[in-house]
Amino acid sequence: MQRHHQRLPRAEIILMGVEEPRCLIHAPNESVDPAEIQHMAHVEALFLSRYATTRRS
């Protein structure tokens, strides 16, 4: 990320993702409710759709 920031200091960057229930990204005994994954995917799609249409200077 720092390399990109040096090359494009004014770039807007966001890291987002939806993980499947068995990925265990935080702890070996942690999982995610599939309904939460569906909701987050929907919210991310809405955000990206609206963000793409905003006018930035």
N, C-alpha and C positions, 0 to 999 in steps of 0.2 A: 504494500500500500504506500509506503513512504516513497518508493521510486516513482510511482504515478503522481504523487503529490508534488514531487520536485519537478516533474515534466509538465504537469498541468495544475498549477497551484490554485486555480479558481474552479477546478472541476468539482461537481457535486457528486459524491459517492455514498452509496448506502449498501450495506450488506444485509441481505434478508434471505430467509430460507424456510422451507417446510420440510420437516424430517418425518420419516415413517416411524411407526410405533416401536419397532425393535432396534432402533439405531443406538440407543443408550448414550446420547451425546454428553450427558452430565455425570452419570453414575451408573454402575453396573445393574442396579436394581430400579432404575427409573424408566418409565415408559410414558407415552403420550396417548391420550384418548383420541381415536380416529376422528371423532367429531370436531375436536380442537384443530386437528390438521386441516380438515375440510374448511373450517371457519377461517383459519389463517390464510389458506390459499386464496379464498374468496376476497378477503380484505386486501391482500397483496395485489391481486389483480385489479381491484377497484382503485387502489392507490396509484399503481403504475399507469392505469388508463387515464386517470385525472391528472397526474403529474405530467404525462406526455402532452396534454393539451394546454398546460399553463404557459403563459408568456413570461419568459425570464429575460432580463437584460444583461 
